[in-house]
């Protein structure tokens, strides 16, 4: 999938994979890749600036975790992040319904839940 197809949705993707609990950067990349069936392959140069920005906005918190002699930063969703994720999901539903209505005009959109 083209990288520009993910643009604008990266925050929602990152928040969604952190909903289940804290993860470090490479685990976040792996979770997005697994959940997308291998279609989305985010690069470290893409996610780390986004994670730092989301943390500055108060949507994520982070802490250092030691694994053996190696330290890695783990990211967790905050309450504000959970609220933002709910907003991302609602916006995504509205967006996909609108685009689907244009691309598939004969198909009735499903009501939002």
C-alpha positions, 0 to 999 in steps of 0.5 A, spaced: 500 500 500 502 506 498 505 510 504 500 516 502 494 512 503 496 512 510 497 519 511 492 522 515 490 516 519 497 514 522 495 517 529 488 513 529 492 506 527 498 508 533 492 509 538 488 503 536 494 498 537 496 501 543 489 500 546 490 493 548 496 495 552 503 498 552 508 496 546 515 499 544 516 501 537 518 495 533 512 491 537 507 497 534 510 496 527 509 489 528 502 489 531 499 494 525 502 489 520 499 483 523 492 487 524 493 489 516 494 482 514 501 485 512 498 490 507 501 496 512 508 496 513 510 502 517 517 505 517 521 507 524 522 514 521 514 514 520 512 512 527 517 515 532 516 522 530 508 520 530 509 517 537 513 523 540 508 528 537 502 524 540 506 524 547 507 531 547 499 532 545 498 528 552 495 522 548 500 517 550 505 516 555 512 513 555 517 509 560 523 506 559 523 498 559 529 494 560 530 487 557 536 484 559 541 489 557 537 493 552 533 499 554 527 501 550 521 506 550 514 503 551 508 507 549 501 507 553 495 510 551 492 515 556 485 517 557 485 523 553 488 518 548 482 513 549 478 519 547 482 521 541 481 514 539 474 514 539 474 520 535 478 517 530 474 511 529 467 516 528 471 520 523 473 514 519 466 511 519 464 517 516 469 518 511 469 510 509 461 511 508 462 517 504 467 515 500 463 508 499 457 512 497 461 515 491 465 509 489 459 504 490 452 508 489 448 502 488 450 500 495 446 502 501 451 505 507 450 501 513 448 505 519 453 508 524 453 504 530 
